[in-house]
C-alpha cells in the first residue's frame, strides 16, 4: 500500500510539473509570436506588373513613362528603387519602373486615375506593383480593380449569390468613365458578350429608379450611367436588372430572369491617395495603414528605416 501511495504521489507531481512547464512554454510561444505578428503588418508585397488590356492575353508591361505623375530618381537595384519610392510617396506607392540597363527608377504614386501602360520593355524595363487582390481574380493594373469572370450563365439573383459566395465579392459596379473604359477593353479581349451588373430597379412611393445592390439589403445610388439608346428600355417596368453589353459598350436594363454571364468584383482596401505637385519631388501625401498579404522572409535590407518589402519573381 505504501509503495502504491508513493507511486501515486510521484505521478501527481509529474502531472503538475507537466502542466506548469506546458503553461510556461505556451506563454513563451505567445511572446515569440506576438512581435513577429506585429512585424508582419509592416510588409508589402510587390509583384511584376501585367495587363489584360494591352494585348489579347495577360501581358507583361511597364508604366508609360510619359505620364506626368511619375517621380524620377536613381537607384542601384529594384529593391532600393521601391524603398526610395515608398519614402518619397509617404508609403502611397502603386508601383515602380526600373530599367536594369541604366539603373533608372520611376515612382508611380497611388492616384485616382487611369494608369497608362506599355508593352515596350526596352532597356530591360521591369515594373512592379503592390495590390490586395486574391489569386482567383484578375488584377487590372490600369485602374486597380479585381475581376473574376464566371462563364456559366445564370439569372441575376443566382449570379449575385455566386459572386457573394466567392470571397464575398459582388456583381459588377461601374463607378465612372475610367472603369467603363477598362471594362469594355477587358471584356472585349476575352470575347465576352454581356455580363450582369449589380444594377437593380427599386421603388419609392411608386417612383422607380435604379440602384446598385451588390448584396441582399445593401444598396447604393448609381452616379454614373451609360445607357444604350438613351435608356429607351427604361419605360419597360418588367426589365429590372442591368447588364453591360460589350458590343454596344453600354448599360441596358433587361429581364432579371434572363441568363447571362457574370463578372464578379472584389473591393480592394480603401487607400489614401498621393497628392502630386508637378514641380517638386515633395508631396502632401499622407501615411496609410498599409496591408499585408505575405509572411516576411528572413533577409532584410534597408533605406531610411524602411525594410519590410518582399519582391515576387524578382531577377535582381
C-alpha positions in Angstrom: 0.0 0.0 0.0 2.8 2.4 0.9 4.5 1.7 -2.5 1.3 2.5 -4.3 0.9 5.8 -2.4 4.5 6.8 -3.3 3.9 6.0 -7.0 0.6 7.9 -6.9 2.3 10.9 -5.4 5.1 10.9 -7.9 2.6 10.6 -10.8 0.7 13.6 -9.5 3.9 15.6 -9.1 4.9 14.7 -12.7 1.4 15.8 -13.9 1.7 19.1 -12.1 5.2 19.7 -13.4 4.0 18.9 -17.0 1.1 21.4 -16.7 3.4 24.0 -15.2 6.0 23.7 -17.9 3.4 23.5 -20.6 1.9 26.8 -19.4 5.4 28.4 -19.4 6.1 27.2 -22.9 2.8 28.4 -24.1 3.5 31.9 -22.7 6.9 31.9 -24.3 5.4 30.9 -27.6 2.9 33.8 -27.4 5.7 36.2 -26.6 7.6 35.0 -29.6 4.6 35.1 -32.0 3.3 38.5 -30.9 6.2 40.7 -32.0 6.5 38.6 -35.1 2.8 39.2 -35.9 3.4 42.9 -35.4 6.4 42.7 -37.7 4.3 41.1 -40.4 1.9 44.1 -40.5 4.8 46.2 -41.8 5.3 44.2 -45.0 4.1 44.9 -48.5 4.2 42.5 -51.4 5.3 43.7 -54.8 4.6 41.7 -57.9 5.5 42.0 -61.6 3.0 44.2 -63.5 0.8 42.5 -66.1 -2.0 43.9 -68.2 -5.1 42.2 -69.5 -5.9 45.2 -71.8 -2.6 45.8 -73.6 -2.9 42.6 -75.6 -5.2 39.7 -76.2 -3.9 37.9 -73.2 -2.1 38.5 -69.9 0.9 40.6 -70.9 3.9 41.8 -69.0 4.0 45.6 -69.1 5.8 48.7 -67.8 4.1 52.0 -66.8 4.1 54.6 -69.6 7.0 56.9 -68.7 5.3 59.9 -70.4 2.8 60.2 -67.6 3.4 63.5 -65.7 2.7 62.0 -62.3 6.0 59.9 -62.2 8.8 60.8 -59.9 12.3 60.0 -61.4 15.2 59.1 -59.2 18.4 57.0 -59.3 18.6 53.6 -57.7 21.2 50.8 -57.9 18.6 47.9 -57.6 14.9 47.2 -57.8 14.7 46.9 -54.0 16.4 50.3 -53.5 14.1 51.7 -56.1 11.0 50.5 -54.2 12.3 51.6 -50.8 13.2 55.1 -52.0 9.8 55.4 -53.8 7.9 54.3 -50.6 9.7 57.1 -48.7 9.1 59.8 -51.4 5.4 59.0 -51.7 4.7 58.6 -47.9 4.0 54.9 -48.4 1.3 55.7 -51.0 3.1 53.8 -53.8 1.2 52.0 -56.5 4.4 50.7 -58.3 7.7 51.4 -59.9 9.5 51.1 -63.3 13.1 50.0 -63.1 15.4 49.9 -66.2 18.2 47.5 -65.5 20.4 48.8 -68.3 20.8 52.3 -66.8 19.6 51.9 -63.2 16.8 54.4 -63.6 13.9 54.3 -61.2 10.4 55.8 -61.6 7.9 56.0 -58.7 4.2 55.6 -59.6 2.1 57.0 -56.7 -1.4 55.9 -55.8 -3.9 58.2 -57.6 -7.5 58.1 -58.7 -6.8 58.0 -62.4 -6.3 55.6 -65.3 -2.7 54.5 -65.5 -1.2 54.2 -68.9 1.0 51.1 -69.5 3.1 49.9 -72.4 4.4 46.5 -73.7 7.7 48.2 -74.7 10.2 46.8 -72.3 13.3 48.4 -73.9 16.3 48.7 -71.7 15.3 45.8 -69.5 12.3 47.7 -68.1 10.7 45.9 -65.1 7.5 47.2 -63.5 6.4 46.1 -60.0 3.0 46.9 -58.4 1.5 46.3 -54.9 -2.2 45.4 -54.5 -4.6 43.5 -52.4 -6.3 41.1 -54.9 -6.9 37.4 -54.3 -5.3 34.9 -56.7 -8.7 33.8 -58.0 -9.2 37.3 -59.5 -7.5 39.2 -62.4 -5.8 42.3 -61.2 -6.3 45.3 -63.6 -3.3 47.4 -63.2 -4.7 50.3 -65.2 -7.4 51.2 -62.6 -6.6 49.0 -59.5 -9.6 46.6 -59.8 -10.1 42.9 -59.2 -12.3 40.9 -61.5 -13.4 37.2 -61.8 -15.4 36.1 -64.9 -18.0 33.3 -64.4 -18.6 31.7 -67.8 -21.8 29.9 -66.8 -25.0 31.9 -67.5 -27.5 32.4 -64.7 -30.3 34.7 -63.7 -29.5 37.9 -61.9 -30.3 36.7 -58.4 -28.3 33.4 -58.9 -25.4 35.3 -60.3 -25.3 37.7 -57.3 -25.3 34.7 -55.0 -22.4 33.1 -56.9 -20.4 36.3 -56.5 -21.2 36.8 -52.9 -20.1 33.2 -52.2 -16.8 33.8 -54.0 -14.7 35.5 -51.3 -17.6 37.9 -50.5 -17.2 39.5 -54.0 -20.2 41.2 -55.7 -21.7 41.8 -59.1 -20.0 44.4 -61.2 -20.4 48.1 -60.2 -19.4 50.7 -62.8 -18.2 53.7 -60.8 -17.0 56.1 -63.5 -15.9 56.5 -67.1 -12.4 55.1 -66.3 -13.9 51.8 -65.1 -16.3 51.9 -68.1 -13.3 52.1 -70.5 -11.4 49.4 -68.7 -14.4 47.0 -68.7 -15.0 47.4 -72.4 -11.4 46.6 -73.2 -11.1 43.7 -70.6 -14.4 42.0 -71.7 -13.7 42.6 -75.4 -10.2 41.0 -75.2 -11.8 37.9 -73.6 -14.5 37.7 -76.2 -17.4 38.1 -73.7 -20.8 39.3 -75.0 -22.6 40.7 -71.9 -22.5 40.4 -68.2 -24.8 41.1 -65.2 -24.1 44.2 -63.1 -25.3 45.0 -59.6 -27.9 47.4 -61.0 -31.4 46.7 -59.9 -34.7 48.7 -60.1 -36.1 50.0 -56.8 -39.3 51.9 -55.9 -40.2 54.7 -53.5 -43.7 56.0 -53.5 -44.4 54.3 -56.8 -41.5 56.1 -58.4 -38.9 53.7 -59.9 -35.2 54.2 -60.1 -32.1 52.1 -60.4 -29.6 51.4 -57.7 -26.6 49.2 -57.1 -27.5 46.2 -54.9 -24.3 44.2 -54.6 -25.5 42.2 -51.6 -29.0 41.5 -50.3 -30.2 44.5 -48.3 -27.2 46.6 -49.2 -27.9 49.4 -51.7 -26.1 52.5 -53.0 -27.1 55.1 -55.7 -25.8 54.9 -59.2 -23.8 58.0 -60.0 -22.6 57.0 -63.5 -24.8 55.9 -66.3 -24.1 54.8 -69.9 -27.5 53.7 -71.1 -28.0 52.2 -74.6 -30.2 54.4 -76.8 -30.5 57.0 -74.0 -32.3 54.4 -71.8 -35.1 53.6 -74.3 -35.9 50.4 -72.4 -36.4 52.1 -69.1 -40.1 52.5 -69.7 -40.5 48.7 -69.6 -41.1 48.2 -65.9 -40.6 44.4 -66.3 -36.9 44.9 -67.1 -35.5 45.5 -63.7 -31.8 44.4 -63.8 -28.9 46.0 -65.6 -26.5 44.2 -68.0 -23.3 45.6 -69.6 -23.4 44.8 -73.3 -19.9 44.7 -74.8 -21.0 45.0 -78.5 -22.6 48.4 -77.9 -20.4 49.3 -74.9 -23.4 50.4 -72.9 -25.6 49.5 -69.9 -29.1 48.2 -70.6 -31.9 47.1 -68.4 -33.1 43.5 -69.0 -35.3 40.8 -67.5 -33.9 39.6 -64.2 -35.0 36.1 -65.1 -32.8 36.1 -68.2 -29.5 34.2 -68.1 -26.2 35.9 -68.7 -22.6 35.5 -67.6 -21.3 37.4 -64.6 -18.2 39.4 -63.8 -17.6 39.3 -60.0 -15.7 42.2 -58.5 -13.9 42.3 -55.2 -13.3 45.6 -53.4 -9.7 46.4 -52.7 -8.8 48.0 -49.4 -9.5 51.7 -49.3 -6.4 53.8 -49.7 -5.1 57.2 -49.1 -4.1 58.9 -52.3 -0.9 60.8 -53.2 -1.3 64.5 -54.0 1.0 65.3 -56.8 2.9 68.6 -57.2 4.4 68.7 -60.8 7.3 70.9 -60.0 8.6 69.2 -56.9 9.5 65.7 -55.6 7.8 66.7 -52.4 4.2 65.9 -51.8 1.3 66.3 -49.4 1.0 62.5 -49.2 -0.4 61.0 -46.0 0.8 57.8 -44.5 -1.8 55.0 -44.9 -2.3 51.9 -42.8 -0.9 49.6 -45.4 -1.8 46.0 -45.6 0.0 42.6 -45.6 -0.7 39.5 -47.7 2.5 37.5 -47.3 4.8 36.5 -44.5 8.2 38.2 -44.3 11.3 36.5 -45.4 14.3 36.5 -43.1 16.6 38.6 -45.2 16.3 42.3 -44.5 17.5 45.3 -46.3 17.0 49.0 -45.6 16.8 52.5 -46.8 15.8 55.3 -44.3 14.4 52.7 -41.9 12.0 51.1 -44.5 13.0 47.5 -44.6 9.9 45.4 -44.9 9.0 44.6 -48.5 9.0 41.4 -50.4 9.6 41.0 -54.2 8.0 38.2 -56.2 9.5 37.0 -59.4 12.5 39.3 -59.0 15.5 38.8 -61.2 17.7 41.1 -59.1 
